[in-house]
Amino acid sequence: MYKLDEISATLSKISDPDLIEDFLNSILTAQEVVDLSSRWELVKLLEKGVSQRNIAKKLHLSLCKITRGSRELKKEDSAFKKVLSVLQTKTVKR
């Protein structure tokens, strides 16, 4: 029922990270921002090889959430890996 296609397509056309951040802060609750940010951080830590237990301690997340992220990273056509590669490309260029 709910689709992210229109939001995703619109955000992909915006080249201003500050505008995207303002939008996300406006559309999400403070807790949703915390949840989204911590999930993104866990994906980055998993990619770096940090153990699930250390991530759980650092980010105060359940092992269940971390295991889900780990499974997503292991998928052959992982969207997490693709987005992380964009992050790494942007980081290298700076």
TANOR-V500004 format. One line per field, one symbol per residue. ss: DSSP state (H for helix, E for strand, L for the rest). phi: phi as a letter, one per 40 degrees, with the letter a starting at -180 (. if undefined). burial: b if it has 24 or more other ideal C-beta (glycine too) atoms within 12 Angstrom, else e. A space follows every 10 residues. Layout:
# TANOR-V500004
ss->???
phi->???
burial->???
This chain:
# TANOR-V500004
ss->LLLLHHHHHH HHLLLLHHHH HHHHHHHLLH HHHHHHHHHH HHHHHHHLLL LHHHHHHHHL LLHHHHHHHH HHHHLLLLHH HHHHHHHHHH HHHL
phi->.cbcdccccc ccccbbdccc cccccccbcd cccccccccc ccccccccgc cccccdccbf bccccccccc cccccdbccd ccccccdccc cccc
burial->eeeeeeeeee eeeeeeeeee eeeeeeeeee eeeeeeebbe bbbbbbbeee ebeebeeebe beeeebeebb ebbeeeeeeb eeebeeeeee eeee
